[in-house]
Amino acid sequence: MPNPLSSAIVGKDDGDALICGGIYRLRVKPGSPISPESLLLAMNLPVVRQQLRAIQFTRDVIDTLGKRLLEVLVPPLHAKRWIELGVNLSLAMERKAQAKAGIGDAIKKANPPISKVAQGRPSWSMR
C-alpha cells in the first residue's frame, strides 16, 4: 500500500496560494545554511517519513503532529553533503521549470489564433 504522507516545495513559479487540507507547512529562515531543497530531500527520506507516520494521531491528517514534529530526527542538513544535494535538486528543479515553460511556449505557437469570425462561437472552444 502506498504511503499517503507526501511533501512538496512551492517555488516562485507555482502561484500565490496553496490550497490543501491536512497540510503542515515548514519554512527555512532566510539566511539559514539549510536550503529548502535540502529540507525537501530530508523530509522524503523513508526513515523520516516513518518517524512522521509513527507520531501521527490520525492516518490522514498531518496537522495532528503538533509539537511532536520537533521530535523527528533528520540528517545534518548543514553538512557539506546535504548542501550539495540541495544544490543538485535546485538545479534539477530549474531545468524542470524551463522545460515546462518551453512546452507551454510550443503549445502557444502550435495553437492557431482565433479569427474574428470564430470568436464567441461554441464550436471554436470545443476543438
Summary of the structure (lengths in Angstrom):
residues: 127
radius of gyration: 20.7
end to end distance: 39.7
largest distance: 64.4
contacts: 249
relative contact order: 0.13
helix: 51%
strand: 0%
